[in-house]
Amino acid sequence: MQRLLTGLIRISKEGVEWERFPIGELFEKIVAGDWGEEADGSDQCYPVIRAANFSKDCKLDLAPQKIVIRKLSPRKVNALLLEKGNLLLEKSGGSPEQPVGRIVYFNGESKGFGYSNFLQKLEVKSRFDPQLIYYFLHWNYLSGKVLQYQQKTTGIINFQLNTTTLGGQDESRRRRRRRLRWER
């Protein structure tokens, strides 16, 4: 997945000149999920989306019988709550018949949802259309391109996704990397 997210693509909103840049630069933030603790009925309990809420066609299924309530840490909850346009990426789990890398678009109709530790929230930068990014990443899943970005450890399939590479680079390193990619 790291190679997928740092590869070059062309993408834009309507009326904007097409650009070519690393996919990782589409995202403002990438935030790992949290499974939290057993729900205790307190005001720190939230519905938590799991990979089980991803349908086969990468849509979000929020049917009440599929929702799990968990107690989330007060210092983490603000980063974990989903907003309209956030994407959720399945980073761990999967099976030979269903590889990891499924992606869903959060439409924001439901409020107050967190997400589990097997998922990551991708916050798309405001200059890009989150639905277009969703379709691009979904196409990569459907086409099987995600298979090359998986690794299997201790029986769980994981993406090779390094969030520090995607979100933690200083601007000079980012420019240097971009310049090298343009020269290829």
C-alpha positions in Angstrom: 0.0 0.0 0.0 2.9 2.4 0.7 4.0 2.0 -2.9 0.4 2.5 -4.0 0.0 5.7 -1.9 3.4 7.1 -2.9 3.0 6.4 -6.6 2.1 9.1 -9.0 -1.4 9.8 -10.2 -3.3 12.5 -12.0 -6.5 13.7 -10.3 -8.5 16.9 -9.8 -11.8 18.5 -9.1 -13.8 19.8 -12.1 -12.3 23.0 -13.6 -8.9 22.5 -12.0 -5.8 21.8 -14.1 -4.7 18.1 -13.9 -1.6 17.6 -11.8 0.7 14.6 -11.2 2.0 13.9 -7.7 2.4 11.1 -5.1 -0.9 9.7 -3.9 0.1 10.2 -0.3 -0.2 13.9 -0.8 -4.0 13.6 -1.3 -4.4 13.3 2.4 -4.4 15.9 5.2 -4.2 13.2 7.8 -4.1 9.4 8.2 -5.3 8.3 11.6 -5.2 4.8 12.9 -8.3 3.4 14.6 -8.8 2.3 18.1 -10.9 -0.7 19.5 -11.2 1.0 22.9 -12.6 -0.9 25.9 -15.8 -2.7 26.8 -18.7 -0.3 26.8 -19.8 0.7 30.3 -22.8 2.9 29.5 -20.9 6.2 30.1 -20.8 9.2 27.9 -17.5 8.0 26.5 -19.2 5.1 24.6 -19.5 5.4 20.8 -20.5 3.3 17.9 -17.4 1.8 16.3 -17.2 0.8 12.7 -15.3 -2.4 11.9 -14.3 -4.2 8.7 -17.5 -6.2 9.2 -19.4 -3.0 8.3 -17.8 -3.0 4.9 -20.0 -4.6 2.3 -18.5 -6.8 -0.5 -18.9 -3.8 -2.9 -17.0 -1.5 -0.5 -20.1 0.4 0.8 -20.6 1.1 4.5 -23.3 -1.0 6.2 -24.4 0.7 9.4 -27.4 -1.6 10.1 -28.0 -1.5 13.9 -27.3 -5.2 14.3 -23.8 -4.7 12.9 -22.8 -1.8 15.1 -20.6 -2.4 18.2 -20.5 0.2 21.0 -17.1 0.7 22.7 -15.7 3.0 25.3 -13.1 5.3 23.6 -10.3 7.3 25.4 -11.4 10.9 25.9 -8.0 12.1 24.6 -8.3 10.1 21.4 -12.0 10.5 20.6 -11.8 13.8 18.7 -9.3 12.3 16.2 -11.4 9.1 15.9 -14.8 10.6 15.1 -15.7 10.5 11.4 -16.8 13.4 9.3 -18.5 13.5 5.9 -15.9 12.8 3.2 -13.6 10.7 5.4 -12.4 7.4 3.8 -11.9 4.3 5.9 -9.2 1.9 4.7 -9.1 -1.7 5.9 -5.4 -2.1 6.9 -5.4 -5.5 8.6 -7.4 -8.7 8.4 -8.6 -10.0 5.1 -8.4 -13.5 3.8 -7.1 -15.2 0.6 -10.6 -14.7 -0.9 -11.0 -11.1 0.4 -7.7 -9.2 0.5 -7.2 -6.2 2.8 -7.3 -2.8 1.2 -11.1 -2.4 1.0 -12.1 1.3 1.2 -15.4 2.9 2.1 -16.7 6.5 1.9 -18.3 8.0 5.0 -21.2 10.1 3.8 -21.7 11.8 7.2 -25.4 11.0 7.5 -24.7 9.3 10.8 -22.8 11.2 13.5 -20.6 10.2 16.4 -18.9 7.1 14.9 -15.4 5.9 15.7 -13.6 3.1 13.9 -11.6 0.0 15.0 -7.9 -0.6 15.1 -7.9 -2.6 11.9 -9.0 0.5 10.0 -7.4 3.8 9.1 -9.2 7.1 8.5 -7.9 9.0 5.4 -8.8 12.7 5.6 -8.7 14.0 2.0 -7.3 17.5 1.5 -9.9 20.1 0.8 -8.7 20.7 -2.7 -9.6 17.2 -3.8 -13.0 15.4 -4.1 -13.1 12.6 -1.5 -15.6 10.6 -3.6 -13.2 10.7 -6.6 -10.4 9.5 -4.3 -12.7 6.8 -3.0 -13.4 5.6 -6.5 -9.8 5.5 -7.4 -8.8 3.5 -4.4 -11.8 1.2 -4.8 -10.7 0.6 -8.4 -7.3 -0.4 -7.2 -9.0 -2.9 -4.8 -11.3 -4.4 -7.5 -8.5 -4.6 -10.1 -6.3 -6.6 -7.7 -3.5 -4.0 -7.6 -3.7 -4.0 -3.8 -2.4 -7.6 -3.6 1.2 -6.5 -4.2 1.0 -4.2 -1.2 0.1 -6.9 1.4 2.3 -8.7 3.8 1.3 -11.5 6.1 2.5 -11.7 9.7 1.2 -13.9 12.5 -1.8 -15.1 10.5 -3.1 -11.5 9.8 -2.7 -9.8 6.4 -1.5 -6.2 6.6 -0.9 -3.4 4.2 2.6 -2.1 4.0 1.5 1.4 4.9 3.9 3.7 6.7 2.0 6.7 8.0 5.2 8.6 8.8 6.2 8.4 5.2 2.8 9.7 4.1 2.1 12.4 6.7 5.3 13.2 8.6 7.7 14.5 6.0 9.0 18.0 6.1 8.5 20.1 3.0 12.1 19.9 1.7 12.1 16.1 1.8 8.7 16.2 0.0 10.0 18.5 -2.7 13.2 16.4 -3.2 11.1 13.3 -3.5 8.7 15.0 -6.0 11.7 16.3 -8.1 13.1 12.8 -8.3 9.8 11.3 -9.4 9.4 14.0 -12.1 12.8 13.1 -13.5 12.0 9.5 -14.1 
